[in-house]
Amino acid sequence: MSKPFQTTVVGSMPKPAWLMEQLPLNAKGKQVHGKGADWHFSGDVLGAALDDATRLTVHDQVHAGIDILSDGEQRRTSYLTYVTSQLEGFDYETLAEKWTRNGRRLAEVGRCVGPIRRTKSILRRDAEFMLAQSDRPVKMTLPGPMTVVDSTADEYYGDEEKMAMAAAEVLNEEARELDALGVAVIQFDEPVFSRYPDKVKDWGIAALDRCLEGIKNAQTAAHICYSYPMPGVPRPIVDSYPVILEALESSKIDQLALEFEASKLDPQLLSLCPSKTVMFGCIDNGIDEIETAEHVAAKLLAAAKYLPADQIQAAPDCGLVPLSMDIARAKLQAMVEGARLARERLA
């Protein structure tokens, strides 16, 4: 049994300014679902820089006291396209415009132009590098199939569910390889679940469960938020968690990463998913104000009224990549201290 209020991160961490051009998350034609920002290096020098940036984010997490580490997605210009652009069937040279996230934003996205296939390992080297950096458990992230569908323009399948199941099959191949390597947590990022609750019930859960087949040792997780905050882009908090949490309770997924800080949602919602471990979002990635340890502890103890404390992990709402490195470090330290206070007060 794990200790109460373990600490973790959702995935992304800020990248050093020396590594990548610093662009808004919604920069036209590049960020979010397009090609991504540019690196400041190339070739072997870029490879060494990416290794160093990963070592730095591991150090930051260990120094803060995080229990379950991620690579901070330091090697990715985009959490999604880093994976999808390495799959056969996607074109990121000629982008298409598409309304994504149920009309939240018009984005330039890659196009699905043929059958989705995985012809090589994508995260093997990343995972092996991470596993060599620390003896703490390691989490690796993959985009979920529904998010892949929403974040690309389908010019081949002509059916969202069919495309999602094809994506799930290849994501499962990658996940099984990560499992065999000894990764502790394999997380599928599904921010679009919060935007399409009806689709979640109709085929989203089935596609997510297809990703999990044959995973024998790792814990599996689904990250569900309301997407990154972006300047000038509305971020409505729709009342979808009651629907999707009830549906996810029947899923084979082990863990759910849920947003509760910026969204101000009621932790009573946790009673809808009693069998799951929940990464309880108690750190806002959209503001520079540092949460206090007291605030974090109060949030966690409120959540523990509805789910056992050893099924609750302290986590940010979402990836911390929108923040500066100094702000992200301070927020992680406050979160770890808040989790410690919460453990002390459980009795």
C-alpha positions as CSV (number, residue, x, y, z in Angstrom):
1,M,0.0,0.0,0.0
2,S,1.4,3.5,-0.9
3,K,1.8,6.2,1.6
4,P,-1.0,8.8,1.9
5,F,-0.8,11.8,-0.5
6,Q,2.2,10.7,-2.6
7,T,3.4,13.5,-4.8
8,T,3.8,13.5,-8.5
9,V,3.7,15.7,-11.6
10,V,1.3,15.5,-14.5
11,G,3.9,15.5,-17.3
12,S,5.4,18.6,-18.7
13,M,7.8,21.0,-16.9
14,P,9.1,24.3,-18.1
15,K,12.0,24.2,-20.6
16,P,15.2,26.2,-20.1
17,A,15.3,29.4,-22.2
18,W,18.7,28.2,-23.6
19,L,17.0,25.1,-25.0
20,M,14.0,26.3,-27.0
21,E,12.5,29.5,-28.3
22,Q,10.0,30.8,-25.8
23,L,6.6,31.1,-27.6
24,P,3.1,31.4,-26.3
25,L,1.3,28.1,-26.2
26,N,-1.1,29.3,-29.0
27,A,1.5,30.6,-31.4
28,K,0.0,30.3,-34.9
29,G,1.2,27.3,-36.9
30,K,3.5,26.0,-34.3
31,Q,2.3,25.4,-30.8
32,V,-0.3,23.1,-29.3
33,H,-1.3,20.8,-32.2
34,G,1.0,22.0,-35.0
35,K,4.7,21.7,-35.5
36,G,5.9,23.1,-32.2
37,A,8.5,25.7,-31.2
38,D,12.1,25.5,-32.5
39,W,15.1,24.3,-30.7
40,H,18.2,26.5,-30.3
41,F,20.5,23.7,-31.3
42,S,20.6,20.9,-33.8
43,G,22.3,17.5,-34.4
44,D,24.5,16.0,-31.7
45,V,24.6,19.3,-29.7
46,L,20.7,19.2,-29.5
47,G,20.9,15.6,-28.3
48,A,23.3,16.5,-25.5
49,A,21.2,19.6,-24.6
50,L,18.0,17.5,-24.3
51,D,19.8,15.0,-22.1
52,D,21.0,17.9,-19.9
53,A,17.5,19.5,-19.7
54,T,16.1,16.1,-18.7
55,R,18.7,15.8,-15.9
56,L,17.9,19.3,-14.8
57,T,14.1,18.6,-14.5
58,V,14.8,15.3,-12.7
59,H,17.0,17.3,-10.2
60,D,14.3,19.9,-9.7
61,Q,11.7,17.2,-8.9
62,V,14.0,15.2,-6.6
63,H,15.1,18.4,-4.8
64,A,11.4,19.4,-4.3
65,G,10.7,15.9,-2.9
66,I,8.5,14.5,-5.7
67,D,7.8,10.8,-5.2
68,I,6.9,9.8,-8.8
69,L,9.0,11.6,-11.5
70,S,8.5,12.5,-15.1
71,D,11.0,13.6,-17.7
72,G,9.2,16.9,-17.9
73,E,8.6,16.2,-21.6
74,Q,11.9,18.1,-22.2
75,R,12.5,16.4,-25.5
76,R,9.1,17.4,-26.9
77,T,8.1,20.5,-28.8
78,S,4.6,19.3,-28.2
79,Y,3.3,16.6,-25.8
80,L,1.2,15.2,-28.6
81,T,3.1,15.8,-31.9
82,Y,6.3,14.3,-30.5
83,V,4.4,11.0,-30.6
84,T,2.0,11.4,-33.5
85,S,4.6,12.9,-35.9
86,Q,6.7,9.6,-35.5
87,L,3.7,7.5,-36.5
88,E,3.1,6.5,-40.0
89,G,-0.1,8.1,-41.4
90,F,0.3,11.7,-40.2
91,D,1.5,14.7,-42.2
92,Y,2.9,17.7,-40.2
93,E,4.4,19.5,-43.2
94,T,1.1,20.7,-44.7
95,L,-1.1,21.7,-41.8
96,A,-4.9,22.0,-41.8
97,E,-7.2,24.4,-39.8
98,K,-9.6,22.7,-37.5
99,W,-11.9,23.7,-34.6
100,T,-10.7,21.7,-31.6
101,R,-11.8,21.1,-28.0
102,N,-15.5,21.4,-28.9
103,G,-15.0,24.8,-30.5
104,R,-12.6,26.2,-27.9
105,R,-10.1,27.2,-30.5
106,L,-9.3,27.2,-34.2
107,A,-5.9,25.5,-34.5
108,E,-3.5,24.5,-37.3
109,V,-3.1,20.8,-36.9
110,G,-1.4,17.8,-38.6
111,R,-3.4,15.7,-41.0
112,C,-4.1,12.0,-40.9
113,V,-3.6,11.0,-44.5
114,G,-3.3,7.2,-44.2
115,P,-3.4,4.2,-41.9
116,I,-1.9,4.9,-38.5
117,R,1.0,2.6,-37.9
118,R,3.9,2.4,-35.5
119,T,7.1,1.4,-37.3
120,K,9.6,2.0,-34.6
121,S,10.0,2.6,-30.8
122,I,9.2,6.2,-29.9
123,L,9.9,6.5,-26.2
124,R,12.3,3.6,-25.5
125,R,15.4,5.7,-25.4
126,D,13.6,8.5,-23.3
127,A,12.4,5.9,-20.8
128,E,15.8,4.1,-20.5
129,F,17.5,7.5,-19.9
130,M,15.0,8.4,-17.2
131,L,15.2,5.0,-15.5
132,A,19.0,5.6,-15.2
133,Q,18.7,9.0,-13.5
134,S,17.0,8.0,-10.3
135,D,15.8,5.1,-8.2
136,R,12.4,6.8,-7.8
137,P,9.4,5.5,-9.8
138,V,9.2,7.0,-13.3
139,K,6.1,8.1,-15.2
140,M,6.0,8.3,-19.0
141,T,3.2,10.0,-20.9
142,L,1.4,9.3,-24.2
143,P,-1.4,11.2,-25.9
144,G,-4.7,9.4,-25.6
145,P,-6.6,8.2,-28.6
146,M,-9.5,10.7,-28.3
147,T,-7.1,13.6,-28.0
148,V,-5.2,12.3,-31.0
149,V,-8.4,12.4,-33.0
150,D,-9.4,15.9,-31.8
151,S,-5.9,17.3,-32.4
152,T,-5.5,16.2,-36.0
153,A,-7.5,16.5,-39.2
154,D,-8.9,13.2,-40.4
155,E,-8.5,12.9,-44.2
156,Y,-8.4,9.1,-44.2
157,Y,-10.7,7.2,-41.8
158,G,-13.9,9.3,-42.1
159,D,-15.1,8.1,-38.7
160,E,-13.8,9.4,-35.3
161,E,-14.3,6.1,-33.5
162,K,-12.6,4.1,-36.2
163,M,-9.6,6.5,-36.1
164,A,-9.5,6.4,-32.3
165,M,-9.3,2.6,-32.2
166,A,-6.6,2.6,-34.8
167,A,-4.6,5.1,-32.7
168,A,-5.3,3.1,-29.6
169,E,-3.8,0.0,-31.1
170,V,-0.5,1.6,-31.9
171,L,-0.4,3.5,-28.6
172,N,-0.9,0.1,-26.9
173,E,2.2,-1.2,-28.7
174,E,4.2,1.7,-27.3
175,A,2.8,1.3,-23.8
176,R,3.6,-2.4,-23.7
177,E,7.2,-1.7,-24.5
178,L,7.3,0.9,-21.8
179,D,5.8,-1.6,-19.4
180,A,8.5,-4.2,-20.3
181,L,11.3,-1.6,-19.6
182,G,10.1,-1.1,-16.0
183,V,8.3,2.3,-16.2
184,A,6.1,2.6,-13.1
185,V,3.2,4.7,-14.5
186,I,2.1,4.9,-18.1
187,Q,-0.2,8.0,-18.5
188,F,-2.5,8.7,-21.4
189,D,-3.3,12.4,-21.7
190,E,-7.0,12.9,-22.6
191,P,-7.8,16.6,-22.0
192,V,-10.6,16.3,-24.6
193,F,-12.5,14.0,-22.3
194,S,-13.7,17.0,-20.4
195,R,-15.0,18.6,-23.6
196,Y,-16.9,15.7,-25.1
197,P,-18.6,13.7,-22.3
198,D,-21.0,12.0,-24.7
199,K,-18.2,10.8,-26.9
200,V,-16.4,9.5,-23.7
201,K,-19.4,7.3,-23.0
202,D,-20.0,6.2,-26.6
203,W,-16.4,5.2,-27.6
204,G,-13.8,7.1,-25.6
205,I,-13.6,4.6,-22.7
206,A,-13.4,1.7,-25.1
207,A,-10.5,3.4,-27.0
208,L,-8.7,4.1,-23.7
209,D,-9.1,0.6,-22.5
210,R,-7.7,-0.7,-25.8
211,C,-4.5,1.2,-25.0
212,L,-4.1,-0.9,-21.8
213,E,-4.3,-4.4,-23.2
214,G,-1.3,-6.6,-22.2
215,I,0.2,-4.1,-19.7
216,K,1.3,-6.3,-16.9
217,N,3.3,-4.4,-14.3
218,A,2.9,-0.6,-14.7
219,Q,0.1,1.4,-13.3
220,T,-2.0,3.1,-16.0
221,A,-3.3,6.6,-15.8
222,A,-5.6,9.0,-17.7
223,H,-5.0,12.7,-17.4
224,I,-8.2,14.7,-17.8
225,C,-8.1,18.5,-17.5
226,Y,-9.6,21.5,-19.2
227,S,-6.5,22.1,-21.4
228,Y,-3.6,24.5,-20.9
229,P,-4.6,28.1,-20.2
230,M,-3.7,30.3,-23.2
231,P,-3.7,34.1,-23.5
232,G,-6.8,35.3,-25.4
233,V,-8.4,31.8,-25.6
234,P,-11.5,31.1,-23.5
235,R,-11.2,28.2,-21.1
236,P,-14.7,27.3,-20.0
237,I,-15.1,24.9,-17.2
238,V,-18.0,22.8,-18.3
239,D,-19.9,20.5,-16.0
240,S,-18.5,17.3,-17.5
241,Y,-16.7,15.6,-14.6
242,P,-19.9,14.1,-13.1
243,V,-20.5,12.3,-16.4
244,I,-17.0,11.2,-17.3
245,L,-15.9,10.1,-13.8
246,E,-18.9,7.8,-13.5
247,A,-18.0,6.3,-16.9
248,L,-14.3,6.0,-16.0
249,E,-15.1,4.0,-12.9
250,S,-15.9,1.1,-15.2
251,S,-12.7,1.6,-17.2
252,K,-9.6,-0.6,-16.7
253,I,-7.5,2.4,-16.0
254,D,-5.8,2.5,-12.5
255,Q,-5.3,6.2,-12.0
256,L,-7.0,9.5,-12.9
257,A,-5.2,12.8,-13.0
258,L,-8.0,15.4,-12.3
259,E,-8.1,19.2,-12.2
260,F,-9.5,20.6,-8.9
261,E,-7.5,23.8,-8.3
262,A,-8.1,26.3,-11.1
263,S,-11.5,24.7,-11.9
264,K,-12.7,25.1,-8.3
265,L,-14.6,21.8,-8.7
266,D,-16.0,20.1,-5.6
267,P,-13.9,17.2,-4.3
268,Q,-17.1,15.3,-3.6
269,L,-16.9,14.3,-7.2
270,L,-14.3,11.8,-6.1
271,S,-17.1,9.6,-4.7
272,L,-18.0,8.8,-8.3
273,C,-14.7,6.9,-8.9
274,P,-14.1,5.0,-5.6
275,S,-11.9,2.3,-7.2
276,K,-9.3,4.7,-8.7
277,T,-6.2,6.3,-7.4
278,V,-6.6,10.0,-8.1
279,M,-3.8,12.5,-8.9
280,F,-5.7,15.4,-7.2
281,G,-4.9,18.7,-8.9
282,C,-4.1,21.2,-6.2
283,I,-1.6,23.5,-8.0
284,D,-2.7,26.0,-10.7
285,N,-0.5,26.1,-13.8
286,G,-2.2,29.3,-15.1
287,I,-1.0,31.8,-12.5
288,D,2.3,32.8,-11.0
289,E,1.0,33.1,-7.4
290,I,2.5,30.3,-5.3
291,E,0.0,28.2,-3.4
292,T,0.8,27.9,0.3
293,A,1.5,24.6,1.9
294,E,-1.5,25.2,4.2
295,H,-3.8,25.7,1.1
296,V,-2.5,22.4,-0.4
297,A,-2.9,20.5,2.8
298,A,-6.5,21.8,3.2
299,K,-7.3,20.8,-0.4
300,L,-5.9,17.3,0.1
301,L,-7.7,16.7,3.4
302,A,-11.0,17.9,1.8
303,A,-10.4,15.3,-0.9
304,A,-9.7,12.6,1.7
305,K,-13.3,12.9,2.9
306,Y,-14.4,11.2,-0.2
307,L,-11.5,8.9,-1.1
308,P,-9.0,7.1,1.1
309,A,-5.8,9.1,1.5
310,D,-3.6,6.4,0.1
311,Q,-5.7,6.6,-3.1
312,I,-5.0,10.4,-3.4
313,Q,-1.8,11.8,-4.9
314,A,-0.9,15.5,-4.8
315,A,-0.3,16.8,-8.3
316,P,-0.6,20.0,-10.3
317,D,-3.8,20.5,-12.3
318,C,-1.9,19.9,-15.5
319,G,1.6,20.2,-16.9
320,L,3.6,23.1,-15.6
321,V,5.2,24.1,-18.9
322,P,3.3,27.4,-19.1
323,L,5.2,28.7,-16.0
324,S,8.7,29.9,-15.6
325,M,11.2,27.4,-14.1
326,D,11.5,29.4,-10.8
327,I,7.7,29.6,-10.3
328,A,7.3,25.9,-11.2
329,R,10.0,24.9,-8.7
330,A,8.4,27.0,-5.9
331,K,5.0,25.5,-6.6
332,L,6.3,21.9,-6.5
333,Q,8.0,22.6,-3.1
334,A,4.8,24.1,-1.7
335,M,2.9,21.0,-3.0
336,V,5.3,18.6,-1.3
337,E,5.2,20.6,2.0
338,G,1.4,20.7,1.8
339,A,1.3,16.9,1.3
340,R,3.5,16.4,4.3
341,L,1.3,18.6,6.5
342,A,-1.8,16.7,5.3
343,R,-0.2,13.4,6.2
344,E,0.6,14.7,9.7
345,R,-3.0,15.9,10.2
346,L,-4.6,12.7,9.0
347,A,-4.6,11.3,12.6
